[in-house]
């Protein structure tokens, strides 16, 4: 494990429970664009971080490998790399692999990060879907050695993250050389969990990536519920459960975002009691069935998957979230100032209400501001 608090920081060891910066930028027509504006926007919120975590998830990153799973894997020692690569070649057709290019930057003790483009070996999948097979292998890699961790595992996307300010992480991973149609970004201020390379945001599984500002006091019960469904929480950070929850509820159980938001940011019992009987019955059933996935505590999150970017806050909106749209670009941010920095003149800007998702979808060029409860 890396030293947590050895970077220069104006805050030292102090906690700042209002910290963490999140930013998302998406071209609604799917046109790829470079890193300049997302990096400028997230860097404009330096005061919300302390240099102990930054990162980016890029969608549309590998068009030449759009049908292959792209695994970004962090290795803490040579032995772990050798063991995991044996597992990869046993479980997948490895189409390509390379160490992710980096350059000198103001980051702390960087590990080696490799990327692999893979396809599941069909004969070994049994009755599993390809996604479930990859998920199973990701969970195994994350628990096999304690020295290797999968940072991202989706198709045509990738996560780049580590210990440093977001602009430092961007410089380290040479993000100026990449383009994507959607970027979600994070600047971290660790509170109750470690500031280390695996614990930086975004958190990803398959197509889903999450950046989070806040704190989940429900982490323990959330983790226990998800581990009953085959997920393993290994990153020692509360946000990890959010990525797995979205994968479970939306990919595996095929629930719509309106229902999922009412599970993660559930209505209060007093509000349910005031609903019409049929509606109240639905929300009571959701609370009873998925009570262990209620995310308790202050949070604002940006969630991404191919073709969709989602913003959601807790019911009381104890963490900020601003939204804006200009032409074909949609933005979500901890602060409107970050949006205005890269797009001074917006067609529309607003602050989504607590517990109500705001969703932008690709290709149709349409913004769904608030979905029905």
N, C-alpha and C positions, 0 to 999 in steps of 0.2 A: 504494500500500500504506500502511496506517495504521501509526503508531508502535506498537511492540509492548509496551513496558514503561513507559508513562508514567502509568498509573493508580497510585493509591496502593496499595501492596502491602507487607505486612510481610516478604515474602520478597525484594523487589527482583528482581534478575536470577537468583537462585539457583534451582536445579532441586530439585524434590521428587518423586522417582520413585514415591512412594506416593500422589501426589495424584490429583485428579479424583473427583468424586462422581457417582453414577448412582442414579436412583430411577424406579420405574415403579409405577403404580397403575391398576387395571382393574376395572370393574364387570362381573362375569361375566354379568349379564342384559342388558347393553347400555344401561343407564340413564346418561344424561349427568349430569355433576356439575361444579361450578365449580372454579376454580383454587386456592381457599384451601388445601386440604390438600396437594396436590402442591407448591405453592410453599413452604408451611411446612416440609415434609419435606426438600426439597432445600436450603433455606436453613439448615436445622439442621446442615448439613455444610460450612459456610463454610470451616472450617480445611483442607478438602481442595482448595480452589481459591485463586486469587489475583486474581480480578476480571478476568481476561483471556479469559473465555469463559463463556457460559451459554446455555441454550436449552431448548426444549420442543417435542415433537411431540404434536399433539392429534388423536385419531381420533373420528369422529362430529361433526366441527366444523361442517360445512356441509350439514345435512340438506336444505335447500332447493335444493342443487345436488349431490345425492348421486350423480348419474349423469355429472357433468361433471368433467373433470380440472381441479384447482385448482393453478395455477402461482403460487408465491411467488417473485418475481424481485427480486434486489438489483441496483441500478444505482449505479455509482461516478461516472458523469457523464451529462450530458444527451444527448450524442451517442450513447452506447451505448443509452440508452432509445429514442431515435428509430429507430435501426437495428434493434433487436430487435423493436420493435412492428411494423415493416414485415414482418419475418419471421413474426411471430405471425399477422398478418392474411392473409398469403399461405398459411400452412400450416394454419390452423385457422378454424373458425367461432368467433369470440370472442363469447360470450354476455354477458359482463359484465367490467368491469375497474374498479379503483379503487386509489388509494394506500392502503396499510394504515394505519389510524389509529394515531398515536403521541402521546405526551406527554413533557414534559421529565422526564428521569431521569438517574441517575448512570451514563451510558454514554459511551463514547469515540467521537467523530467519526462519528455514525450516518449511513449511506447512506440513500438512498430505497429503500423496499421496496414493490413493487406486487403485487397479486394479480389473476389473470385466470382466469375460468372459460371453458374451451374444449372444443370437440369436434373431433376430426380431420376434415378434409375427405376424404370417402370416396374420391372419384375420384383422390386423390393418394396413397392408401395402397398401391396396387398389391397385392401379395400379403402385405404385412405385416399383423400383428395391430395393433389400436389401441394396445396397450401398447408394442409394438416401434416403432411410428411415433412415439409420444410420446417414448420413450427416445432415438430418433435425433435428434429436434428439441432435446431437452434438452442432449444432448452438443454439438450445433452451437451453441446459445446460449452454453454455457459456454466454448467455444473461439473464438467469432466475433470478439469485441472485446477480451477480456481485462479488460473493465470491467462485465460483466453476468454474474450467476451465479444459477442456479435453486436456491433453497433447498429447495423441495419440489414434487412433481409428481403426487401421488396424488389419488384421488377422496375427497371428504368427509373430508379431513384437511389439516393444514398444519403447517409448521415455523416457529417464531419463535426467532431466535437472534442473538447478537451479542457484542460486547466489553463485559463487565460481569459482576457477580455474577448468579446466576439471578433473584433477587428484583428486581434493577435491570432486567433484560431483561423480566420480567413487567410491571413498572410501565411501562416504555417502550412496550410493545406493547399496553397496556390489557387484559391477559389476564383481569382480573377480570370483563370483559364477555362472556367466552366460556364455553361448556360443552362437555364431551366425555366419552365413556364410557371412554377410555383416555388416560393422560398418561404420556409418558416424558420424563425431565428430566435435565439435566446441569449440573454446575459444573466448569469446566475449570481445570487447572493445566498450561499448555503446557510441554513438556519439550524435544523436539528439533524442533518444528514451530511455525510462527508463530501468535501470538495475534491473529487478525484476524477480521472479521465472517464471511467465508466459511468460515473454519477452525473456528468454534465448532461444537459438537454440538447437536442430532442431525444426522447425515448421512442423506440421503434419496434414493431413486430410486423413482418410481411408488408402490407401496403399502408399500415397505420403509423403515423408519427404524431407526437404530442409535445408541446412546450407549455410550461405551467408556471404561473406566479401564485404562490400561496403555500399552504401547508395542510396536509391531510392527516388529521388526528385519527381517522378511521383506517389507516394503513394496515394495521394488524388483521382486522376482520376482512378487509378487502383482499388482502394477500391470501388468507386462508380459503376464501371462497374460490378465488381464481386457481389456486393450486389443486383444488378438487377437480378442476377442468383441464389439468395438464400443463398449466403455466408454472414456471419457476422464477421466483423473484430473487435475483442475484446481484442487482446493482446497488443495493443498500441505500436506496433513495425512494421516497414515497411516490414520486410521480410515475414510476414504472408501472404501477397498477392501472393507471389511466389508459395507457396504450393497450394493455392486455384486455381491459374491460371493453373498450371499443371494438377490438377484434372479436371477442366472444359474442357481444350483443349484436353487432351489425353484420359481421361476416358470417359467423357460425350460426347464430340464431335468427339472423335476417330481420331484426327489428328496425323500424324507421327511426330517424334521428329524433323526431318528436317524442316518441316513447322512451328512447335511450336517455334523452335529457331529463325526463321525468323520473328516471331511475337514479341517475348520477346526482342530479340536483333536484331531489324529490320535493313536491309541495309539502308544506307543513300539515300536520294532522288537523289543526284548526281550520285551515283552508279547505281541506278535503271534506270536512264536516259541513261546509257551507255550499258544496257543489250540488248539482242536481243528482238524484239518486243513482241513475245509471252511470254517470261520470264518476261519482264518488266510489261506486263499486269497482270500477276499473282501477282507480288510483289506489284503493285499499289493497287490491290484488297485487298490484305492482310492488307496493311497499312490503307486503307479506312475502312475496316470491323473491324479490331482489333486494331486500333490506340490507344484506351484507355488501352490496355494491353501492350503497349510498355513500357519496364522498363527503364526509363530515369535515367541516373546517372552511376557512376562506380560500377561494381559488378563482382564478381566471385562466382559461386554457384556449389554445389554438390547436385544432386537430386537423390533420391533413390525410387524405388518401387520393389516389389518382382521380382527377376530375372534380374534386370537392375540397373546400376549406371551410371549417366550422369554428365558430367562436361561442364560448359558453362560460358563464360565471355562476358562482353559488347563488342561492335564492336571495340572499341579502345583499349581494354584490359588494362584498367586503374587499374585493380586489378590482381594480379598474379595467375597463375594456372599451376601446373606441373603434368605430368602423367608418370607412369612407369608400367612395367609388368615384373614379374619374375615367370616362371613356371605357376602355376594355380592361381597366385595372381595378382590382378590389383589394382593400387593405384592412388589416386588423392590427391593433397596437395597444400596448399599455398606456400610451400617451398620444393624444392627437398631434402633439408637436412633431413627433417622429414621422407621422404621415405627411404633415404639411411641409416638412423639410424636403421630401422627395416629390411631392405633388401639392404645391401651394394652393392651387385652385381646384377644388373638388366639386363634382356635380352634386354630391350629397355627403353629409357627414352626420353621425349620430352616435349615441351611447346605448348599446343594447340593454334591455332590462334584465335584471337578475333572474337566472334560471331559464331564460328563453333563448334558444339557439339562433344564431345568425349564420346563414349558409350561402356560400357562393358555389355555383356549379359551372363546369367547363362546357364550352362549345355552344350551349344555348344562349350564352351571353346574358344570362338573367341572374339577378340577385334575389334570393328568397330571404327577406329581412327577418321575419319572425314566423316560425312554423307554428301550426296549431298545437295547442296543448293536448 
